[in-house]
Amino acid sequence: MTIAAKYENGIFRPLEEVQLEEGTRVEVSVPSRVMHSGLASVRDWPIFGIWSGREDIPDGVTYEDRLRRPRY
């Protein structure tokens, strides 16, 4: 069973009703992606801008359009 919860003031609070008997012991597993390094924006990621300066990729949309354009 997976239970969505929010951590507040030292307590995990379920975000929906849980069908467990009071006092039931559980294990909490936090995915590593939640325990991020504090990077608030994709712009803070080390890979951001790796294509900057490339004339063949002016922006993501143009690049994608070129890839999807049929080649007759």
C-alpha positions as CSV (number, residue, x, y, z in Angstrom):
1,M,0.0,0.0,0.0
2,T,1.3,3.5,-0.8
3,I,0.0,6.4,1.2
4,A,0.5,10.0,0.1
5,A,1.4,12.1,3.1
6,K,2.8,15.5,4.0
7,Y,5.5,16.0,6.7
8,E,4.6,18.9,9.1
9,N,6.0,19.7,12.5
10,G,7.7,16.3,12.8
11,I,4.6,14.3,11.9
12,F,3.7,12.5,8.6
13,R,0.0,13.4,7.9
14,P,-1.9,11.3,5.3
15,L,-3.4,13.3,2.5
16,E,-6.4,11.0,2.4
17,E,-8.3,8.6,4.7
18,V,-6.2,5.6,5.6
19,Q,-7.7,2.2,6.5
20,L,-5.2,1.1,9.2
21,E,-5.8,0.1,12.8
22,E,-4.8,2.8,15.3
23,G,-1.2,2.2,16.5
24,T,-0.2,0.2,13.5
25,R,3.6,0.4,12.9
26,V,4.5,1.4,9.4
27,E,7.8,2.1,7.4
28,V,8.2,5.4,5.5
29,S,10.3,5.4,2.4
30,V,11.2,8.8,0.9
31,P,12.3,8.7,-2.8
32,S,15.7,10.2,-3.3
33,R,14.3,12.7,-5.8
34,V,12.5,14.4,-2.9
35,M,15.7,14.7,-1.0
36,H,17.2,17.0,-3.7
37,S,20.3,19.1,-3.3
38,G,18.3,22.3,-2.9
39,L,18.3,23.3,-6.6
40,A,15.1,25.3,-6.9
41,S,14.9,25.6,-10.6
42,V,15.9,23.7,-13.7
43,R,18.1,26.6,-14.5
44,D,20.2,25.6,-11.5
45,W,20.9,22.1,-12.8
46,P,24.4,21.6,-14.1
47,I,23.2,20.5,-17.5
48,F,21.2,23.7,-18.1
49,G,22.5,25.5,-21.2
50,I,24.7,22.8,-22.5
51,W,23.5,23.6,-26.1
52,S,23.9,27.4,-25.7
53,G,25.9,28.9,-28.6
54,R,25.0,26.1,-31.0
55,E,23.7,27.7,-34.3
56,D,21.8,24.5,-35.3
57,I,19.8,24.6,-32.1
58,P,18.5,28.2,-31.5
59,D,15.9,27.0,-29.0
60,G,14.1,23.8,-28.0
61,V,10.9,24.4,-30.0
62,T,12.8,25.1,-33.3
63,Y,14.9,22.1,-32.8
64,E,11.9,19.8,-32.1
65,D,10.1,21.2,-35.1
66,R,13.0,20.4,-37.3
67,L,13.1,16.8,-35.9
68,R,9.4,16.3,-36.6
69,R,9.4,17.9,-40.0
70,P,8.7,15.2,-42.6
71,R,11.7,14.6,-45.0
72,Y,10.4,14.0,-48.5
